[in-house]
Amino acid sequence: MNEIIPAGPRASNVVSASLWMVGITLVLFFLPLFNGLIGGFVGGYKVGTPGRAIGAAVLPAAVASAGLWLLLMSFHLPVIGFVAGLAVGILILLSDLGIFVGALIGGAVSNRRLG
């Protein structure tokens, strides 16, 4: 029987962790590599597991891509919006490698502490 194991009693939801990641990364803009690592670590630690931490790190890229597509679709440019949104999403995913690494580390540390 497959049962879902909860992340732990102190784990927050993915959207909250994603907002922590983005917020800390923006506040620490003057530390180019470390802002993503620190933001990813805090968000990953708050969410509780490495898998959920990666989900929280991907969420801002997906929201930015969809938002750009919707914005350009409102100007009757859906194809250009799709291509631009896809390009922006890929660019965000590639440029925020520090967030992914930090999220994995934070999720692993939190999972070990809670488990």
NUVODREN-55252 format. One line per 10 residues: their letters; for each residue x, y, z of N, C-alpha, C. Coordinates in Angstrom, 3 decimals. Layout:
# residues N
A	X Y Z X Y Z X Y Z ~ ... .
# end
This chain:
# residues 115
MNEIIPAGPR	0.830 -1.168 0.000 0.000 0.000 0.000 0.885 1.246 0.000 ~ 0.588 2.168 -0.866 1.349 3.425 -0.918 0.693 4.444 -0.014 ~ 1.437 4.949 0.903 0.905 6.002 1.749 1.784 7.238 1.628 ~ 1.154 8.361 1.745 1.870 9.625 1.632 2.403 10.003 3.002 ~ 3.686 10.247 3.061 4.315 10.637 4.314 4.344 12.155 4.374 ~ 3.742 12.758 5.392 3.749 14.216 5.479 5.153 14.748 5.710 ~ 5.359 16.003 5.329 6.684 16.613 5.448 7.076 16.867 6.898 ~ 6.139 16.966 7.765 6.458 17.211 9.161 5.529 18.267 9.734 ~ 5.479 18.365 11.036 4.534 19.290 11.646 4.895 20.760 11.454 ~ 6.160 21.050 11.214 6.567 22.450 11.121 6.772 22.901 9.673 .
ASNVVSASLW	6.484 22.037 8.701 6.681 22.374 7.296 5.565 23.304 6.829 ~ 5.933 24.311 6.041 4.939 25.231 5.503 4.560 24.789 4.093 ~ 3.602 25.484 3.492 3.176 25.078 2.163 4.153 25.573 1.097 ~ 4.002 25.048 -0.103 4.935 25.309 -1.193 4.879 26.766 -1.631 ~ 3.688 27.359 -1.667 3.562 28.756 -2.106 4.266 29.684 -1.119 ~ 4.097 29.440 0.159 4.765 30.252 1.171 6.287 30.138 1.052 ~ 6.777 28.920 0.860 8.219 28.725 0.705 8.730 29.395 -0.556 ~ 7.936 29.356 -1.614 8.316 30.009 -2.865 8.412 31.523 -2.681 ~ 7.474 32.083 -1.943 7.525 33.524 -1.661 8.745 33.882 -0.814 ~ 9.105 33.027 0.136 10.324 33.243 0.924 11.550 33.240 0.019 .
MVGITLVLFF	11.596 32.273 -0.912 12.740 32.182 -1.824 12.878 33.445 -2.667 ~ 11.787 33.871 -3.252 11.821 35.060 -4.111 12.138 36.300 -3.293 ~ 11.500 36.434 -2.131 11.725 37.616 -1.298 13.158 37.760 -0.832 ~ 13.730 36.683 -0.327 15.117 36.743 0.154 16.076 36.982 -0.998 ~ 15.802 36.358 -2.153 16.656 36.566 -3.317 16.630 38.022 -3.761 ~ 15.458 38.652 -3.722 15.367 40.062 -4.113 16.007 40.992 -3.080 ~ 15.852 40.680 -1.810 16.441 41.520 -0.765 17.969 41.471 -0.817 ~ 18.513 40.301 -1.123 19.967 40.132 -1.169 20.490 40.263 -2.608 ~ 19.937 41.196 -3.368 20.325 41.363 -4.772 21.801 41.696 -4.942 ~ 22.428 42.259 -3.948 23.816 42.680 -4.041 24.802 41.529 -3.828 .
LPLFNGLIGG	24.310 40.334 -3.555 25.144 39.126 -3.425 24.747 38.157 -4.543 ~ 25.279 38.316 -5.752 24.759 37.604 -6.918 24.637 36.085 -6.795 ~ 25.600 35.385 -6.302 25.483 33.931 -6.215 24.830 33.505 -4.907 ~ 25.153 34.185 -3.848 24.701 33.763 -2.532 23.245 34.108 -2.263 ~ 22.678 35.082 -2.977 21.272 35.411 -2.741 20.370 34.231 -3.083 ~ 20.637 33.552 -4.197 19.843 32.384 -4.555 20.073 31.215 -3.616 ~ 21.328 31.013 -3.222 21.622 29.922 -2.294 20.925 30.121 -0.951 ~ 21.006 31.342 -0.437 20.383 31.627 0.862 18.863 31.557 0.759 ~ 18.302 32.172 -0.288 16.850 32.119 -0.480 16.346 30.697 -0.675 ~ 17.063 29.913 -1.481 16.681 28.520 -1.691 16.787 27.700 -0.429 .
FVGGYKVGTP	17.841 27.933 0.358 18.013 27.197 1.608 16.863 27.485 2.572 ~ 16.527 28.763 2.736 15.449 29.120 3.674 14.114 28.554 3.200 ~ 13.815 28.716 1.913 12.559 28.172 1.389 12.516 26.659 1.475 ~ 13.625 26.004 1.133 13.681 24.548 1.236 13.560 24.058 2.663 ~ 14.158 24.781 3.583 14.069 24.423 4.999 12.628 24.573 5.491 ~ 11.958 25.643 5.057 10.589 25.881 5.507 9.608 24.861 4.940 ~ 9.853 24.411 3.702 8.907 23.494 3.073 9.074 22.064 3.576 ~ 10.275 21.672 3.983 10.433 20.411 4.692 11.102 19.256 3.978 ~ 10.914 19.083 2.685 11.532 17.964 1.977 12.187 18.458 0.692 ~ 13.196 17.749 0.191 13.859 18.183 -1.045 12.921 18.224 -2.255 .
GRAIGAAVLP	12.007 17.273 -2.364 11.079 17.260 -3.492 10.155 18.462 -3.505 ~ 9.597 18.774 -2.359 8.729 19.955 -2.264 9.527 21.236 -2.426 ~ 10.805 21.223 -2.016 11.647 22.411 -2.166 11.898 22.713 -3.639 ~ 12.129 21.675 -4.443 12.320 21.892 -5.879 11.024 22.402 -6.504 ~ 9.888 21.883 -6.054 8.604 22.395 -6.535 8.420 23.866 -6.211 ~ 8.837 24.249 -5.023 8.736 25.657 -4.633 9.699 26.525 -5.429 ~ 10.839 25.977 -5.838 11.802 26.743 -6.625 11.351 26.898 -8.072 ~ 10.618 25.932 -8.602 10.142 25.993 -9.989 8.901 26.875 -10.107 ~ 8.138 26.991 -9.051 6.881 27.741 -9.087 7.031 29.177 -9.590 ~ 8.005 29.979 -9.146 8.114 31.347 -9.661 8.389 31.403 -11.171 .
AAVASAGLWL	9.158 30.462 -11.694 9.424 30.436 -13.132 8.142 30.145 -13.904 ~ 7.346 29.225 -13.404 6.087 28.894 -14.070 5.111 30.060 -14.017 ~ 5.046 30.739 -12.879 4.138 31.882 -12.741 4.576 33.031 -13.648 ~ 5.873 33.298 -13.718 6.370 34.373 -14.595 6.108 34.050 -16.059 ~ 6.294 32.810 -16.457 6.048 32.410 -17.842 4.572 32.554 -18.201 ~ 3.715 32.052 -17.337 2.280 32.142 -17.598 1.818 33.601 -17.577 ~ 2.359 34.381 -16.675 1.982 35.799 -16.610 2.374 36.560 -17.865 ~ 3.566 36.301 -18.390 4.001 36.960 -19.623 3.132 36.527 -20.792 ~ 2.792 35.240 -20.844 1.921 34.761 -21.908 0.545 35.423 -21.821 ~ -0.035 35.514 -20.622 -1.339 36.154 -20.462 -1.295 37.644 -20.802 .
LLMSFHLPVI	-0.196 38.291 -20.430 -0.062 39.714 -20.742 -0.036 39.947 -22.247 ~ 0.773 39.189 -22.955 0.849 39.371 -24.404 -0.398 38.839 -25.104 ~ -1.073 37.871 -24.509 -2.319 37.398 -25.084 -3.400 38.471 -25.003 ~ -3.345 39.280 -23.966 -4.320 40.359 -23.853 -4.111 41.428 -24.930 ~ -2.918 41.487 -25.506 -2.642 42.393 -26.623 -2.788 41.673 -27.961 ~ -3.489 40.529 -27.968 -3.756 39.734 -29.172 -2.473 39.243 -29.824 ~ -1.514 38.834 -29.006 -0.259 38.261 -29.474 0.004 36.931 -28.757 ~ -0.909 35.952 -28.906 -0.745 34.722 -28.124 0.475 33.888 -28.523 ~ 0.813 33.846 -29.806 1.956 33.031 -30.231 3.258 33.655 -29.738 ~ 3.388 34.964 -29.901 4.574 35.664 -29.403 4.632 35.554 -27.879 .
GFVAGLAVGI	3.478 35.633 -27.234 3.433 35.486 -25.775 3.859 34.104 -25.326 ~ 3.447 33.074 -26.073 3.847 31.712 -25.721 5.353 31.533 -25.856 ~ 5.910 32.000 -26.974 7.353 31.859 -27.201 8.134 32.678 -26.181 ~ 7.697 33.907 -25.933 8.385 34.759 -24.956 8.269 34.180 -23.553 ~ 7.085 33.683 -23.196 6.903 33.083 -21.876 7.752 31.839 -21.691 ~ 7.837 31.019 -22.721 8.670 29.829 -22.659 10.145 30.196 -22.526 ~ 10.567 31.191 -23.289 11.966 31.628 -23.210 12.294 32.205 -21.837 ~ 11.396 33.006 -21.299 11.624 33.587 -19.969 11.644 32.497 -18.911 ~ 10.750 31.518 -19.020 10.736 30.417 -18.060 12.029 29.614 -18.080 ~ 12.530 29.315 -19.269 13.791 28.581 -19.373 14.943 29.419 -18.834 .
LILLSDLGIF	14.950 30.708 -19.151 16.001 31.596 -18.655 15.990 31.668 -17.128 ~ 14.820 31.768 -16.543 14.723 31.811 -15.078 15.210 30.496 -14.470 ~ 14.807 29.375 -15.062 15.235 28.082 -14.534 16.748 27.910 -14.602 ~ 17.352 28.368 -15.693 18.800 28.223 -15.832 19.575 29.216 -14.968 ~ 19.058 30.420 -14.850 19.804 31.431 -14.099 19.671 31.264 -12.592 ~ 18.641 30.584 -12.152 18.434 30.412 -10.711 18.911 29.053 -10.229 ~ 20.029 28.619 -10.734 20.609 27.353 -10.310 20.945 27.378 -8.819 ~ 21.355 28.535 -8.302 21.652 28.672 -6.877 20.436 28.408 -6.014 ~ 19.259 28.832 -6.474 18.035 28.585 -5.717 17.756 27.090 -5.641 ~ 17.967 26.372 -6.761 17.722 24.934 -6.757 18.681 24.208 -5.822 .
VGALIGGAVS	19.943 24.575 -5.871 20.929 23.939 -4.992 20.606 24.248 -3.529 ~ 20.317 25.512 -3.234 19.954 25.895 -1.874 18.685 25.213 -1.407 ~ 17.695 25.063 -2.310 16.443 24.403 -1.949 16.676 22.928 -1.622 ~ 17.505 22.275 -2.409 17.806 20.874 -2.111 18.507 20.711 -0.767 ~ 19.463 21.580 -0.506 20.190 21.503 0.767 19.256 21.811 1.936 ~ 18.469 22.876 1.816 17.547 23.240 2.889 16.494 22.180 3.137 ~ 15.952 21.599 2.057 14.967 20.527 2.225 15.563 19.300 2.865 ~ 16.793 18.967 2.487 17.453 17.794 3.079 17.754 18.016 4.552 ~ 18.218 19.208 4.900 18.517 19.511 6.305 17.238 19.495 7.131 ~ 16.179 20.094 6.616 14.914 20.122 7.347 14.318 18.731 7.459 .
NRRLG	14.399 17.944 6.391 13.865 16.583 6.410 14.622 15.726 7.423 ~ 15.908 15.896 7.498 16.712 15.117 8.460 16.374 15.543 9.891 ~ 16.159 16.843 10.095 15.857 17.333 11.428 14.456 16.903 11.851 ~ 13.487 16.946 10.924 12.118 16.587 11.274 11.904 15.086 11.313 ~ 12.670 14.352 10.510 12.457 12.905 10.406 13.080 12.170 11.470 .
# end
